[in-house]
Amino acid sequence: MSRYAMYAAAAAGSLALMLFASAAAPPPAAAPGSVTAGVPQRASAFSERFAQAVEGWVAELAQQQAYASWRHAAWRREPLGPGQHGWIVLFSERNRTIGYMVVSEDDSGRLQLSEYGQGEYLP
């Protein structure tokens, strides 16, 4: 037999019940984009990659005096629209927007800093 063990139990006069189990087999891996424990796997990986990209750009820009406050600012992202593969990242300090980034994703999935500036974002 394979790694699966087969157990059969029969009740008097009824059909046999067969259970297949394996203590050695790991649980099946989540498919890309599937939901495990309520967390979309593809979305969480993208969010992590996105955050790393933004933090890298902030570290680079914050070397300039004009963007130094971004080091400790809170930020959030919003999509630019359905199918746009672009996001606006708004930086805030003391409940006031102090700057923005426009981030896009190219055809290969690479994130790019398309635009950035101080103050409110005005499209």
C-alpha positions as a printed NumPy array, in Angstrom:
array([[  0.   ,   0.   ,   0.   ],
       [  1.033,   3.599,  -0.473],
       [  1.423,   6.071,   2.341],
       [ -2.294,   5.978,   2.816],
       [ -3.699,   3.521,   5.309],
       [ -7.076,   1.989,   4.615],
       [ -9.481,   1.166,   7.339],
       [-12.75 ,  -0.636,   6.876],
       [-15.493,  -1.019,   9.355],
       [-18.72 ,  -2.777,   8.743],
       [-21.883,  -2.495,  10.71 ],
       [-24.077,  -5.562,  10.883],
       [-25.879,  -5.907,   7.568],
       [-24.711,  -2.482,   6.203],
       [-22.173,  -1.374,   3.67 ],
       [-18.554,  -1.012,   4.61 ],
       [-17.292,   2.455,   5.396],
       [-13.85 ,   3.166,   4.091],
       [-11.728,   5.974,   5.396],
       [ -8.497,   7.063,   3.88 ],
       [ -6.084,   8.952,   6.05 ],
       [ -2.452,   9.716,   6.239],
       [ -0.677,  11.033,   9.26 ],
       [  2.508,  11.618,   7.225],
       [  0.944,  13.625,   4.41 ],
       [  1.128,  17.418,   4.82 ],
       [ -1.997,  19.464,   4.223],
       [ -2.43 ,  20.502,   0.601],
       [ -0.694,  23.745,  -0.329],
       [ -2.865,  26.761,  -0.988],
       [ -3.203,  27.578,  -4.666],
       [ -2.048,  31.054,  -5.756],
       [ -4.772,  33.564,  -5.079],
       [ -6.67 ,  31.229,  -2.771],
       [ -7.888,  32.151,   0.662],
       [ -6.381,  30.434,   3.695],
       [ -7.729,  31.339,   7.117],
       [ -9.438,  34.362,   5.583],
       [ -6.236,  35.88 ,   4.153],
       [ -5.823,  36.07 ,   0.378],
       [ -2.338,  34.663,  -0.228],
       [ -1.585,  36.623,  -3.409],
       [ -2.812,  39.871,  -1.87 ],
       [ -0.674,  39.528,   1.246],
       [  2.45 ,  38.764,  -0.813],
       [  1.721,  41.778,  -3.011],
       [  1.102,  43.999,   0.008],
       [  4.452,  43.005,   1.464],
       [  6.245,  43.644,  -1.835],
       [  4.45 ,  46.976,  -2.191],
       [  5.38 ,  48.068,   1.342],
       [  9.031,  47.152,   0.761],
       [  9.099,  49.215,  -2.437],
       [  7.483,  52.25 ,  -0.786],
       [  9.811,  52.068,   2.23 ],
       [ 12.812,  51.882,  -0.111],
       [ 11.704,  54.95 ,  -2.059],
       [ 10.987,  56.806,   1.192],
       [ 14.49 ,  56.014,   2.497],
       [ 15.996,  57.378,  -0.707],
       [ 13.806,  60.488,  -0.953],
       [ 14.07 ,  61.298,   2.765],
       [ 17.755,  62.056,   2.261],
       [ 16.537,  65.305,   0.709],
       [ 15.482,  67.931,   3.255],
       [ 12.114,  68.465,   1.556],
       [ 11.106,  64.825,   2.101],
       [ 12.809,  64.125,   5.448],
       [  9.441,  64.134,   7.277],
       [  8.333,  61.11 ,   5.232],
       [ 10.642,  58.873,   7.309],
       [  8.189,  58.841,  10.207],
       [  4.953,  59.627,   8.399],
       [  2.081,  57.181,   8.217],
       [  1.086,  56.119,   4.727],
       [ -1.802,  54.389,   3.016],
       [ -2.44 ,  53.31 ,  -0.538],
       [ -5.536,  53.578,  -2.694],
       [ -6.036,  52.184,  -6.189],
       [ -6.17 ,  54.703,  -9.014],
       [ -9.019,  52.775, -10.582],
       [-10.073,  49.351, -11.815],
       [ -7.574,  47.773, -14.183],
       [ -5.153,  50.696, -13.914],
       [ -2.339,  48.809, -12.146],
       [ -1.614,  52.022, -10.294],
       [ -1.946,  53.326,  -6.757],
       [ -1.75 ,  56.623,  -4.933],
       [  0.224,  56.487,  -1.689],
       [ -0.673,  59.3  ,   0.694],
       [  1.71 ,  60.272,   3.498],
       [  0.267,  61.929,   6.578],
       [  1.53 ,  63.46 ,   9.768],
       [ -0.763,  64.729,  12.553],
       [ -3.851,  63.984,  10.41 ],
       [ -2.561,  66.186,   7.587],
       [ -1.445,  64.966,   4.165],
       [  2.194,  65.927,   3.677],
       [  2.963,  64.16 ,   0.414],
       [  2.129,  61.535,  -2.153],
       [  3.572,  58.918,  -4.479],
       [  2.012,  57.478,  -7.592],
       [  3.093,  53.849,  -8.025],
       [  2.469,  51.786, -11.14 ],
       [  3.062,  48.165, -12.066],
       [  4.561,  47.317, -15.445],
       [  3.654,  44.288, -17.59 ],
       [  6.267,  42.14 , -15.842],
       [  4.837,  42.981, -12.398],
       [  7.635,  45.346, -11.383],
       [  6.57 ,  48.318,  -9.245],
       [  7.696,  51.737, -10.413],
       [  7.62 ,  55.135,  -8.758],
       [  5.822,  57.199, -11.406],
       [  5.424,  60.5  ,  -9.57 ],
       [  5.874,  62.006,  -6.114],
       [  5.443,  65.35 ,  -4.449],
       [  4.698,  67.375,  -1.361],
       [  1.259,  68.322,  -0.123],
       [ -2.035,  67.073,  -1.487],
       [ -2.185,  65.022,  -4.676],
       [ -4.037,  66.92 ,  -7.384],
       [ -4.518,  64.798, -10.535]])
